[in-house]
Amino acid sequence: MTTAPPHVAVIGSGPAGLYAAEALVKQTDDNVRVDVLDRLPTPYGLVRYGVAPDHKSIKSIARYLQRVLENPAVRFFGCVELGRDVSRTDLLDCYDAVIYSTGAMVDRHLGVPGEDLPGSVAATDFVNWYCGHPDAADHAFDLTAEEVAVIGVGNVAVDVVRILAKTVEELRETDIPEHVMEALAASKVRRVHMVGRRGPAQAKFTTKELRELGELPGVSVHVRPEDMELDPASAELAESDRHVRGNVKVLNGWTGDPDEDRPRRIDVRFWRAPVEILGTERVEGLRVERTRLDESGRVTGTGEYETLPVGMVLRSVGYQSVALEGVPFDERSFVVPNEGGRIVGPDGVVPREYVAGWIKRGPTGVVGTNKSDAAETVRNLLADLDPDGPRPARTIEELLESRGLRVVTYADWLNLDAAEIELARSLGRGERVKLARWEAMRSACHPG
């Protein structure tokens, strides 16, 4: 009697989830069935909703991930949310194994007074808005202030700074939703402060991303010379680490006098720790303290303060995952405890449940890091499968139908994909313009 191929659920259709689906197919020589479930009607996760819209080369990763979804062994179930539409128990009833790859969905907090004032916003919300995420479609950002602060010196912070500094004409060929373009067209922002607690040698942005800021037409980028002074350990790092050396070289090129003739300006501010967001009804300023590294390499304050006259603060100080109902979770590291992707609970390894991506290892690495990460998880999953063990009690189709849920299939997603391409054509804008509101997306998925 031939044993039926294993049936695995992957929760999340971002790079981690789709690389896991790909690894399942490759490591079983196609002898597997994989269902990829996502709460959104669209696949690709952060490739669609996190990569900056003007970075088209990185967004091309979607074309690679598309091939995974086109494999006959893989199915896409959009608009199915874990915890709302299906439970952990439901999944274990329907599948031989489950891989959770839900990413890191919320921003870390600064923990300073005034953080909850209107005008103090998480960079994630702003990124979701300009990337067309349906959860952020109706968010409103007050762009009437001439000066804005972006807290953080990683690639997300650089993306946010660049979008704020670009003109609408420069963004028209991107897939930014039309209502977002209209809001950006009315923006009064002319000066952006990018603020980092540590120095240039500790900054997390890549040299390529950083260099792009200096290539923006009509934008002057400035770094204070005193902010580029390196302590001995940082100077040694700049000598030995090619990445740090490249960043320091680019930043040193911006230490001259700013070009006052350019209409927009970016100030990169190192050694500044936010201590309070000022204002009564909304953000009116950001108070920062000058910092340094102590003997152990930790950031410490110097007692020197200054106030930046900004009307909006965007916080980009890292992401963290959120707990999934019923799944073990470490509230300190914000990941699911695991060994090589095998979930570990209070009583040891949890059978048939696995993790991949940021919820497994934290928000580290680049998009491609998820490939080897997912491959490790899948190797362990396949090693654990018991071919003689009990099989799923029911199918996911039976479950969803019993609850009256209308899912988005891969064919439905292609309808939405075509609608966005047609919208761009009708507006004379690039390759696609995203539909960002839930109802418009559902209608495009199910035309007629």
C-alpha positions, 0 to 999 in steps of 0.5 A: 500500500502506497503511503500518501505524501506528507501534508504540511501547512506553512503559516505566512507567505513571506520569504521565510514561508515560501523558502520553507515551501520550496525546501519541502518540495526539493527535499522530498523530490516533489513527494509532498503537499504544501499549503501556504496560509496567509491572513492577507490576500497577497503573497510575498510578505515583506518583499511586497510590504517592506522593501522600499517601492523605489528599490525595484531590484530587490522587489524582483525577488517576488518573481523567484518566489512566484515560481514556488507558488506555481509548483503543483505541490504548493497551494496558496490560501489567502485571507485565512488568519491564524487565531481568527479563522483557524486555530492551532488545534485546527491546523494539527487536525488537518496537517502532518506538520505545521511551520509558523513563519509569521515574521516580526510585525511590530516596532520596538518602543523607545520608552521615553516620555511623549512617545504616545503623542500624535505625530510620534509614529512607528516606522513600520506604520509609515512603511506599511502605508507607503507600501500599500499594506491594507491595514495601513491604507486609512492611516493619516500622517501629518506631513505639514511640519517642515522638520521631521526626525527619524530615530534609527540608523538601519536600512529601514530608517534610510528607506523612510528618510529617502521617501520623505526626501524624494519628490513625487516626480521621482516616485511616480514610477513606483507602485506606491498607492495613488492616495499615498502619492497625493499625500506625499505631493502635499508634504511640507517636509524639507529637513529630515534628521536621522538620529542614532544613539551610537556612532558611525562605526556601529550604524546598521545601514549598508553602504549601498543604501547609505550612498543613495542618500547623497545621490538624491537630486535637490537634497543636501546631506550633512554630518557634523565633523565632531560626530565622525570622531571615532574612539580607538575601538571604533577606529580599529573596527573601521580599519578591519571591517569593510562594511564599516570602512565603506560607511565611514568613507561615505559619511566623511564625504558629507562633513563639509558645509551643507549646500544651502541652495538645495531645497531639501536637507538630510542631517545624519546625527550620531551620538544622540539618544532620544530622552523626550518627545516634546509637545502638548497636543502633538509632537513639537520637538525631540529632546536628545542627549549627547552620548558616548561609549563607556569602557565596556562598549555600552552607550552612556549619556554625557549630560549635554542636551539639545532640542530638535524642532521637529513636528513628527518623530518616526521610530525605527529602532527594531522589530519584534515578533508577537506571540501566536495563540497556544504556541510557546513564546519567549517574552524577553527575546520575542521569538518562539523557543526552538532548536533548529526550527523545532519548537521547544515548550516547557516539557521539551520539543513540541511534536509536529510544530516548527518555525522559520524566519524572524519568529525563529531567530529574531529580525536579523539577516537579509531576505536571502538569509531565510533560505538557509534558515528554512532549509534547516527547519525543513530538514528537521521536520522531515527527519521527524515525520513518522510514516506509520503515524496517524494521518490528518483527521480532516482536510483544510477544505472541509474545515474552511467550508464548514465555517463559510470562509471564502479564501483567496487562491493563487488564481485569485491573487493573479486577478489582483496582480493584473488589476494593479498592472492595469491601474498603473497603465491607466494612470501612466505610472510605472509597472503597477500601482498597488490597491491598498484597501481591503474591499478593493483588493477582495473585489479585484481577486473575485471580479464579477 
